[in-house]
Amino acid sequence: MADFPELNRETGEIWDRNADYWDERMGEGNFFQSTLIEPAQLRLLALQPGEQVLDIACGNGQFARKMASLGARVVASDVSQRMVELARSRTDGTDADVEYHVADATDETQLLALASEKSQKFDAVVCTMALMDIASIDPLISAAIRLLKPGGRFVFSVMHPCFNSGDGLTRSVDREELDGQAVERGYVKVFQYGKSHTHKGEAMLGQPVAQNYFPRSFSTLLGAFFQRGFVIDGMEEPLLPEKPPFERSHFEAAYANIPPALVARMRLPSGA
Ligand SMILES: C[S@@+](CC[C@H](N)C(=O)[O-])C[C@H]1O[C@@H](n2cnc3c(N)ncnc32)[C@H](O)[C@@H]1O
């Protein structure tokens, strides 16, 4: 059962309404995904051809197809029926070895059902930029223990819990003088951290409906894995380039020197 059952039900509906807008803008990887998230996730995953991977909250399936193009056999799922339809339509007619399902990641039974005859156990579980959108992550972590092979890895990316999480911060750009030169610096000012709460926001600027966010502090996020026996054995905090190929907003100015995302590899010890 999700921590926020009413908000969890609403979350699926909201993503159904945002799915087409998301799909148009994400395509096969928008700037943020291709520059920052995908390279770090691929490094941490270190996929081997033929490995079986479970992609949770796959959205339009962009990263699932990427992994399949590298030789993985992928089972991908999302709570939004419309996202899954769009993911399938982008995959039909390609060689990508991806099987899509609708599943709520807050429901352990639905997650365990993703292990079919073909994929009894997975080499890796992946969750790209979605844990902060999921009302309760404990069922997913518990399911992962049963879905992963011994020594299996769980690679995820999230909005950085300290510097880009929730409604507890502002971003600004200040013009300052450094050694007689005018410089422009991006700032993140954090005024609230670690207080359990939910809020509405936009993953994709201008999306039809604001979505629910469930921000978690660094220790709450990693602690949920540690409590169930996972260890962390890889982590990246990628930065945006100083000069993106478009005009910088406060967002790009701040996150050229402060990480907007955390990418981590959790692992089940072989004996677990
Ligand atoms: C920010 S999008 C990320 C999508 C995709 N992983 C990507 O990186 O392009 C968040 C995704 O989480 C999904 N989601 C939210 N709550 C979920 C839940 N309880 N179970 C499964 N998926 C969920 C949404 O439907 C949405 O597709």
The ligand as an SDF file (V2000), in Angstrom:
LIG
                    3D

 27 29  0  0  0  0  0  0  0  0999 V2000
    9.7930   11.8400  -14.7680 C   0  0  0  0  0  0  0  0  0  0  0  0
    9.0210   10.5110  -15.5680 S   0  0  0  0  0  0  0  0  0  0  0  0
   10.4170    9.4900  -15.9950 C   0  0  0  0  0  0  0  0  0  0  0  0
   10.0950    8.5190  -17.0900 C   0  0  0  0  0  0  0  0  0  0  0  0
   11.2820    7.7180  -17.6200 C   0  0  0  0  0  0  0  0  0  0  0  0
   11.8740    6.8700  -16.6230 N   0  0  0  0  0  0  0  0  0  0  0  0
   12.3040    8.6300  -18.2180 C   0  0  0  0  0  0  0  0  0  0  0  0
   13.3470    8.8690  -17.6110 O   0  0  0  0  0  0  0  0  0  0  0  0
   12.0650    9.1460  -19.3260 O   0  0  0  0  0  0  0  0  0  0  0  0
    8.3240    9.6480  -14.1900 C   0  0  0  0  0  0  0  0  0  0  0  0
    7.5600    8.3990  -14.5660 C   0  0  0  0  0  0  0  0  0  0  0  0
    7.1850    7.7530  -13.3470 O   0  0  0  0  0  0  0  0  0  0  0  0
    5.9580    7.1050  -13.5670 C   0  0  0  0  0  0  0  0  0  0  0  0
    5.3590    6.7800  -12.2690 N   0  0  0  0  0  0  0  0  0  0  0  0
    4.9440    7.6210  -11.2970 C   0  0  0  0  0  0  0  0  0  0  0  0
    4.4290    6.9310  -10.2620 N   0  0  0  0  0  0  0  0  0  0  0  0
    4.5420    5.6200  -10.5920 C   0  0  0  0  0  0  0  0  0  0  0  0
    4.1800    4.4090   -9.9520 C   0  0  0  0  0  0  0  0  0  0  0  0
    3.5870    4.4000   -8.7520 N   0  0  0  0  0  0  0  0  0  0  0  0
    4.4370    3.2440  -10.5720 N   0  0  0  0  0  0  0  0  0  0  0  0
    5.0270    3.2130  -11.8010 C   0  0  0  0  0  0  0  0  0  0  0  0
    5.3570    4.3360  -12.4780 N   0  0  0  0  0  0  0  0  0  0  0  0
    5.1300    5.5170  -11.8760 C   0  0  0  0  0  0  0  0  0  0  0  0
    5.1740    8.1060  -14.3910 C   0  0  0  0  0  0  0  0  0  0  0  0
    4.0760    7.5370  -15.0490 O   0  0  0  0  0  0  0  0  0  0  0  0
    6.2720    8.6150  -15.3400 C   0  0  0  0  0  0  0  0  0  0  0  0
    6.3020    7.8750  -16.5300 O   0  0  0  0  0  0  0  0  0  0  0  0
  1  2  1  0
  2  3  1  0
  2 10  1  0
  3  4  1  0
  4  5  1  0
  5  6  1  0
  5  7  1  0
  7  8  2  0
  7  9  1  0
 10 11  1  0
 11 12  1  0
 11 26  1  0
 12 13  1  0
 13 14  1  0
 13 24  1  0
 14 15  1  0
 14 23  1  0
 15 16  2  0
 16 17  1  0
 17 18  1  0
 17 23  2  0
 18 19  1  0
 18 20  2  0
 20 21  1  0
 21 22  2  0
 22 23  1  0
 24 25  1  0
 24 26  1  0
 26 27  1  0
M  CHG  2   2   1   9  -1
M  END
$$$$
